[in-house]
Amino acid sequence: MELRHLRCFLAVAQELHFARAAEKLHIEQSPLSRAIKELEGELGVRLFDRNTRSTRLTRAGQVFMDHVPRVFAALTKARDSVRAVSAGFQGQLRIALSEGISQARLTALLSCCRVEEPDTEIRLYEVPLSQQIRGLEADLYDAGFSHSSEVGETLLAVSAWNDPMVVAVPSRHPLLAHKKLPLDEVLRYPLVLSDPEMCEGCSRQVARVLRSTDREPIVAEQVASQDLMVTLVAAGYGLGFSTEAHVSTCGHPEIVTRPLAGLTPVLTTYLIRRIGDPSETLQRFMKRALVAAPNRATDETLDTSPGSST
């Protein structure tokens, strides 16, 4: 079995279409089909059921698909580790980021890591939450940050950062007569909210705030990023929910922030990792997360038992 066989299998399994898989691999369809036949012959099973209308994985193919990405993940990890050593690094951490994690928090954390442990390379991957979860389970990443704590039974989500939630308001909006905004008043106007499929965790946290009143929100737009939310709010499409740190980072002159009256909702960022004893390098990284959250108690932030998930 050669790597080319695995690459061909993975392409067909992902595309479920031989022509598209061949195009993805930049080869002709005939050598692709031949590689799949050779692989099936070596394994002694059929990996795909194929007819004139469709291609689908057999049960054996589905089982094989569970393992093949891990092979490439191991190879990628080995390659990156060698490159890190050749560049003078002694270790490496692969950190996944989902849902527009606070730039200010992340900057503080990475700066601390560079100063205190410059021999450890930190590689960042911006991926959707679903891909982050699969990647953590398959050991593609060592840890990740997201706004969601719903990560399944094999992963642990620990509350890392809590940022006060504010309302983003256009600079000439009538609500700015209030220093603190009553939620019922906010919900009289259209809202620019996070797309629940693209920003799952953030969307859930904002939805909990909106459910604290009986008024039904008027949703003008759903967006995949906080940056686009700020842009649309500045253009007058509606009001948005964000954090002071994020709006300040965007630095948009047409946006003003206001806290909610009588409420102190926060947007929680979770550090996600596999259940079990983390490596010493990862433990040190988790401790340095306190640099980005100096108001948090150490024991609360770093509790790694399953019961610590919030």
C-alpha positions in Angstrom: 0.0 0.0 0.0 1.4 3.4 -1.1 0.6 6.9 -0.1 -0.8 7.5 -3.6 -3.4 4.8 -2.9 -4.5 6.6 0.2 -4.6 10.0 -1.5 -6.8 8.6 -4.2 -9.1 6.9 -1.7 -9.4 10.0 0.3 -10.2 12.2 -2.7 -12.9 9.8 -3.9 -14.3 9.4 -0.4 -14.6 13.1 0.0 -16.0 13.9 -3.4 -18.0 10.6 -3.9 -17.5 11.3 -7.6 -14.5 9.8 -9.6 -14.3 12.6 -12.2 -14.3 15.3 -9.5 -11.8 13.4 -7.4 -9.5 13.0 -10.5 -9.7 16.7 -11.1 -8.9 17.5 -7.5 -5.8 15.3 -7.7 -4.8 16.7 -11.2 -4.7 13.2 -12.8 -6.8 11.4 -15.3 -9.7 9.3 -14.2 -8.3 6.0 -15.4 -5.2 5.9 -13.2 -7.4 7.0 -10.3 -9.8 4.0 -10.9 -6.8 1.7 -11.2 -5.3 2.9 -7.9 -8.7 2.3 -6.1 -8.8 -1.2 -7.6 -5.3 -1.9 -6.5 -6.1 -0.8 -3.0 -9.3 -2.8 -2.8 -7.3 -5.8 -4.1 -4.7 -5.4 -1.3 -7.3 -5.0 1.4 -9.5 -7.8 0.0 -12.7 -5.6 0.3 -14.8 -3.3 -1.8 -14.4 0.3 -0.6 -17.0 1.9 -2.9 -20.4 0.9 -4.4 -20.4 2.6 -7.8 -23.0 2.7 -10.6 -23.8 5.1 -13.4 -25.7 7.5 -11.1 -23.7 7.6 -7.9 -20.6 6.5 -5.9 -20.9 5.8 -2.2 -18.7 4.2 0.5 -19.3 0.6 1.5 -19.3 -0.2 5.2 -15.7 -1.3 4.9 -15.0 2.0 3.1 -16.5 4.0 5.9 -14.4 2.2 8.5 -11.3 2.8 6.3 -12.2 6.4 6.1 -12.1 6.7 9.8 -8.4 5.8 9.8 -6.9 7.3 6.6 -7.1 11.0 7.7 -5.1 10.0 10.8 -2.3 8.7 8.6 -2.0 12.0 6.9 -2.3 13.8 10.2 0.6 11.8 11.6 2.7 12.6 8.5 1.8 16.3 8.6 2.7 16.4 12.3 6.0 14.6 11.6 6.8 17.0 8.8 5.9 20.1 10.8 7.9 18.9 13.8 11.0 18.3 11.7 10.6 21.8 10.1 10.2 23.3 13.5 13.4 21.6 14.8 15.3 22.8 11.7 14.1 26.3 12.4 15.4 26.2 15.9 12.2 25.3 17.8 12.2 22.5 20.4 8.4 21.8 20.4 5.2 22.6 18.6 1.5 23.3 19.5 -1.2 23.2 16.9 -4.1 25.5 18.0 -7.4 25.7 16.1 -9.5 28.9 16.2 -13.2 29.1 15.5 -15.9 31.8 15.4 -13.8 35.0 15.5 -11.9 34.6 18.8 -11.0 37.9 20.5 -7.9 39.4 18.8 -6.9 41.2 21.9 -7.0 38.1 24.1 -5.2 36.0 21.4 -2.5 38.7 20.9 -1.8 38.8 24.7 -1.6 35.0 24.9 0.7 34.6 21.9 3.0 37.5 23.0 3.3 35.8 26.4 4.2 32.5 24.7 6.9 34.1 22.5 8.5 35.8 25.5 8.4 32.9 28.0 8.8 29.9 25.7 10.3 31.0 22.4 11.5 27.5 21.6 7.9 26.3 21.1 6.4 26.9 17.7 2.6 27.7 17.8 0.8 27.0 14.6 -2.7 28.5 14.2 -5.6 27.1 12.1 -8.8 29.0 11.5 -11.5 26.4 10.9 -15.2 26.0 11.5 -16.2 24.5 14.8 -17.3 21.2 13.3 -13.8 20.8 11.7 -12.1 21.8 14.9 -13.9 19.1 16.8 -13.1 16.5 14.2 -9.5 17.7 14.1 -9.1 17.5 17.8 -10.5 14.0 17.9 -8.2 12.9 15.1 -5.1 14.5 16.8 -4.8 17.1 14.0 -4.8 19.8 16.7 -3.5 19.9 20.3 -6.2 22.4 21.5 -8.6 25.0 20.2 -10.6 28.0 21.1 -14.3 28.5 20.4 -17.5 30.1 21.8 -19.2 26.7 22.1 -18.8 24.2 25.0 -20.9 21.5 23.2 -18.0 19.4 21.9 -19.0 15.8 22.5 -17.9 13.1 24.9 -14.3 12.7 23.8 -13.3 16.4 24.3 -13.2 18.8 27.2 -14.3 22.4 27.0 -13.0 24.7 29.8 -14.1 28.3 30.2 -11.0 30.4 29.4 -12.1 34.0 28.8 -15.3 36.0 29.7 -15.8 39.3 27.8 -18.7 41.6 28.6 -21.2 41.7 25.8 -22.2 45.1 24.4 -24.6 46.4 21.8 -23.0 47.9 18.7 -25.0 50.9 17.6 -24.7 53.2 14.6 -23.2 56.6 15.7 -26.3 58.6 15.0 -28.9 56.2 16.3 -31.7 57.4 18.7 -30.9 54.7 21.2 -27.6 56.5 22.0 -29.7 58.9 24.2 -29.4 56.0 26.8 -26.1 55.3 28.6 -27.4 51.7 29.2 -29.8 50.1 26.7 -33.0 48.3 27.9 -33.2 45.1 26.0 -36.8 45.7 25.1 -35.8 48.9 23.5 -33.0 47.2 21.6 -35.4 44.6 20.2 -37.6 47.3 18.7 -35.0 47.7 16.0 -33.6 45.2 13.4 -30.6 43.1 14.5 -27.5 41.8 12.7 -26.9 38.5 14.3 -24.3 35.7 13.9 -25.3 32.9 11.6 -26.1 29.9 13.8 -24.4 27.5 11.4 -21.2 29.5 10.9 -20.9 30.9 14.4 -22.7 28.2 16.4 -21.4 29.0 19.9 -21.6 32.8 19.7 -25.1 32.5 18.2 -26.2 30.3 21.2 -24.8 32.7 23.7 -26.5 35.8 22.1 -29.8 33.8 21.8 -29.8 33.1 25.6 -29.7 36.9 26.1 -32.5 37.5 23.7 -34.7 34.9 25.3 -34.7 36.9 28.6 -37.5 39.0 27.2 -40.8 38.1 25.5 -40.2 40.4 22.6 -39.4 38.6 19.3 -36.2 39.9 17.7 -36.3 41.4 14.2 -33.4 39.8 12.3 -32.2 41.9 9.4 -29.1 39.8 8.5 -27.2 36.8 9.7 -23.4 37.0 9.2 -20.5 34.6 9.4 -18.1 37.0 11.1 -18.1 39.8 13.7 -16.2 42.0 11.2 -19.1 41.9 8.8 -21.6 42.5 11.6 -19.7 45.7 12.5 -19.7 46.8 8.8 -23.5 46.2 8.5 -24.2 48.0 11.7 -22.2 51.0 10.6 -24.1 51.0 7.4 -27.4 51.2 9.3 -28.7 47.6 8.7 -29.4 47.1 12.3 -27.9 46.7 15.8 -25.4 44.0 16.7 -24.1 42.2 19.8 -20.3 42.0 20.3 -17.7 42.7 22.9 -16.0 46.0 23.6 -12.6 44.5 22.7 -13.7 43.4 19.3 -15.5 46.6 18.3 -12.4 48.6 19.5 -10.1 46.4 17.4 -12.3 47.1 14.3 -11.9 50.8 15.0 -14.9 51.8 12.9 -15.7 55.5 13.4 -19.5 55.0 12.7 -19.9 52.5 15.6 -20.7 53.3 19.3 -21.1 50.6 22.0 -23.5 50.6 24.9 -24.0 48.0 27.7 -27.4 46.5 28.4 -29.4 47.9 31.3 -29.8 45.6 34.2 -27.8 42.8 32.5 -24.2 41.8 32.5 -24.1 39.1 29.8 -20.7 37.8 28.8 -19.4 36.1 25.7 -17.5 33.1 26.9 -14.5 31.6 25.0 -13.7 28.0 25.7 -10.4 26.2 25.5 -11.1 22.7 23.9 -8.8 19.7 24.1 -8.9 15.9 24.3 -9.8 14.3 27.6 -6.8 13.0 29.4 -3.4 14.3 30.7 -2.2 17.1 28.5 1.4 17.3 27.5 3.7 19.6 29.6 3.9 22.0 26.7 0.1 22.2 26.5 -0.2 22.6 30.2 2.2 25.6 30.1 0.2 27.0 27.2 -3.0 26.7 29.2 -1.4 28.5 32.1 -0.3 31.3 29.8 -3.9 31.8 28.8 -4.2 33.6 32.1 -2.3 36.5 30.6 -5.3 37.0 28.3 -7.7 36.7 31.3 -5.9 38.3 34.3 -9.1 38.6 36.3 -9.7 34.9 36.3 -8.7 32.6 39.2 -6.0 30.1 38.3 -7.8 27.1 39.6 -11.0 27.9 37.9 -9.4 28.4 34.5 -7.1 25.4 34.6 -9.3 22.8 36.1 -8.9 19.9 33.7 -11.4 17.4 35.1 -14.5 16.5 33.1 -16.6 18.3 35.7 -14.9 21.6 35.0 -16.7 22.1 31.7 -19.1 25.1 31.8 
